[in-house]
Amino acid sequence: MTDGAAPPRRGILIVDDDLWIRQIVALHLEQRYEVVAVASVARATAALAARRWGLILLEHRLPDGSGLDFLLRIRRAAPRTPVIMVTGSGSEWTCASAYRLGIRDYVIKPVEAEELHGAIGKVLGGSPDPRGEDRPGVAAPSYTDIRVQQAVRAIQLRYWNAVSQTALAREV
């Protein structure tokens, strides 16, 4: 017997010191998942202790420690939690170390939305379709209007810069 309540959504913890990354990634995922985004190892440690996560997206360089050090904490506290490292400051050594510590995927910034959706889909099973539908093996939906594609691409290329809507509209 069910009470008609929707099942709880899986939680994704985003650990990245870049505000734009946290906001953009959360925007892409929050329709389907419960998303919490933090900017430091200290806040990530508190979030890890507070609940069980379906996935952690982890930057390597953080203001108060490294992603690899936090990854060790994750492995001690929640060894089965899948982790995807999303970083622009890694190296072959960082990548190899992260895989030895059990990450599921390693994505290099700047990352395109489709690539991140694909990595998340591989880890969680299916594609994180914003409409909430499981579509195993299917890429994230694409935009058909060329102006929308241009705007999305411009944002992806400049996600680290503040881009006003007016400037974006003028460019497109």
C-alpha positions, 0 to 999 in steps of 0.5 A: 500500500502506498500513500501516493508520496513521490519517492525521495530524489537521489542526492548529489553533492557538488564540491567546487570552489567556483560559484559559477560551476556550482550554480550551472551544474546545480541548475542542470541537475536540480530538476531531477536530483536533490542538489547541495553545492558547497565550496570547501572541504570543511562544508563538504565534510559536514554534508558527508556526515549529514546524509547519504549521497547518491553521487559526489562531484568533486573538484581537486583544488579547494581553498582549504584542502585537496579533493584527493584528501577529501576523497580519502574521507569519503572512502572511510565514511561512505566507501560505496558512494560514487565520485566523479572528479571534475577539475581543471587543475589536475594532472596525470598523477592526480587522475591516476591517484583519484582512480586508485581511490575509486572515482568512477569518472574524471572530467576535465574543465571546462566541461560541456553539459552533455559530457557531464550528463553522460558521466553522471548517466554512466555512474547512476544508470541512464541519462539525467534527463531534466524531465525526470525520465530514465533513458539509458544510453541516451544523451542529454536532450539537445537544443534545436534553435540555433540561437539557443545553441549559440547562447549555451555554447557562449555560456559554456566557453565563458562560465568562469566570467560574469556574462550579462544577459544583455551581452549574451543576447547582443553576441547571439 
